[in-house]
């Protein structure tokens, strides 16, 4: 049987219950997706993404201080400045 390579992912979500629910859902229904990190806001997400270099990011759209769309733009700008994550 061929082993599938895991897809490394990070969850960016301000609500801990939602992060936990998504992790449980992924573990049950999408075992190929491995959650390698979590962040509760964009400020903590950017350095985490730089450190972990995930292939996939689950990004909450509505977060305090910065929306998910604004966070995506900040991440994109960080990638432009420092190169590939």
Secondary structure, DSSP 8 states (H G I E B T S, - for coil): ------EEEEEE-S-HHHHHHHHHHHHHH-TTEEEEEEESSHHHHHHHHHHH--SEEEE-SS-SSS-HHHHHHHHHHHHHHH---
